[in-house]
Amino acid sequence: MVSASAIAGRAQNYRGILPLIWKELEPLLLEAATEDDVAKAFRIAQPGGNEFPPLAPLILKIVKDPKFPKRQRARINFLADSVAGVGLVTPRSSRDICAKERTERKVLEQAPRILRYEFYIECSCDYKGHSTDHACPECGAEILFPVNLGSNIF
């Protein structure tokens, strides 16, 4: 029903915006008692003043959560990941989705893959052995690939 990649992308954007305004925003958020206080805090702190006020009820709930972290970076990340679901999912689910997406992205980036491959060649210059950068290491003659494979295989 919700796009996990959209939530993770939104959280990443919020993780970029919140550190820019956190010094002005943090004391106002921690003192906020109502949704209006949260909306005012975000109007004072720019940039991002327009994006967060509609999420004031959700943000107030997150800031008042007993599990809201104590350290600055942890607070920023917790708030960004929690509010990224924009109320379509619970803050906890939003954080879980973000963590899962980051883990999957990291796994894909670290997946084993072939970085380079070479061929065993017999060249007209009498060299026999492995090519270097798809060419003969002795004379530099390049390997010509079939036309139907195109250059997009490398």
Buried (B, 14 or more C-beta within 10 A) or exposed (E): EEEBEBBBBBBBBBBEBBBEBBEBBBEBBEEBEEBEBBBBBBEEBEEBBEBBBEBBEBBBBBBEBEEBEEEEEEBBBBBBBBBBBBEEBEBBBBBBBBEEBBEEEEEEEEEEEEEEEBEEBEBEEEBEEEBEEBBBBBEEBEEEEEEEEEEEEE
